[in-house]
């Protein structure tokens, strides 16, 4: 059975393997509903805390998300990944 992954889950700087794509897709769907902190993502997902942080930092390296705040990071989508996707597909 073929899974549907979020288009932004595919990273250009990392190898895109199934477990990572599944985790990043879940995180992206949660962030599309609104900005969130890591603990809120943890409560709403079935992922581990370190896994969530790992993928958020991968997203941040590719400018797909940014964090705001000093101690409590609030993560939000930047829209850059969507622009990159549109350029790749020629939209």
C-alpha positions in Angstrom: 0.0 0.0 0.0 1.4 3.4 -1.0 1.3 6.1 1.7 0.6 9.7 1.0 3.3 12.0 2.3 3.1 15.7 2.7 5.0 17.4 -0.2 7.1 19.4 2.2 8.2 16.2 4.0 10.7 15.5 1.3 14.0 17.2 2.2 16.8 18.1 -0.2 19.6 17.9 2.3 18.7 14.4 3.8 18.0 11.0 2.5 14.2 10.6 2.4 13.4 7.2 3.9 9.9 6.0 4.9 10.1 6.5 8.7 11.3 10.0 8.3 8.7 10.9 5.7 5.9 9.5 7.9 7.1 11.5 11.0 7.7 14.7 9.0 4.2 14.4 7.4 2.6 14.1 10.8 4.4 17.1 12.1 3.6 19.2 9.0 -0.1 18.4 9.2 -0.1 19.5 12.9 1.8 22.8 12.0 -0.6 23.5 9.2 -3.4 23.8 11.8 -1.4 26.5 13.5 1.9 27.4 15.3 2.7 25.1 18.1 5.4 24.3 20.7 7.2 20.9 20.8 5.2 19.6 23.8 1.9 20.3 22.1 3.1 18.5 19.0 4.1 15.6 21.3 0.7 15.4 22.8 -1.1 15.4 19.4 1.2 12.9 17.7 2.4 9.4 18.3 6.1 10.5 17.9 8.8 10.7 20.6 10.0 14.0 21.9 13.6 13.6 20.5 12.2 12.5 17.1 10.0 15.6 16.9 12.9 17.9 17.8 15.2 16.1 15.2 12.7 16.6 12.4 11.9 20.2 13.4 15.6 21.0 13.2 15.8 19.3 9.8 12.9 21.5 8.7 14.6 24.6 10.1 17.8 23.8 8.2 15.8 23.9 5.0 13.8 27.0 6.0 10.5 25.1 6.1 9.8 26.1 9.7 11.1 28.8 12.1 11.0 29.0 15.8 10.1 32.0 17.9 10.8 32.6 21.5 13.8 31.9 23.7 13.0 29.1 26.1 9.7 27.8 24.8 10.1 27.5 21.1 6.9 28.1 19.1 7.3 26.5 15.7 5.6 27.7 12.5 5.7 27.1 8.8 7.5 29.7 6.7 6.0 29.0 3.2 9.5 28.6 1.7 8.9 24.9 1.2 5.8 25.6 -0.7 7.6 28.0 -3.0 10.3 25.4 -3.6 7.7 22.8 -4.4 5.9 25.2 -6.9 9.3 25.9 -8.6 10.1 22.3 -9.0 6.7 21.4 -10.5 6.6 24.5 -12.7 3.4 26.0 -11.3 
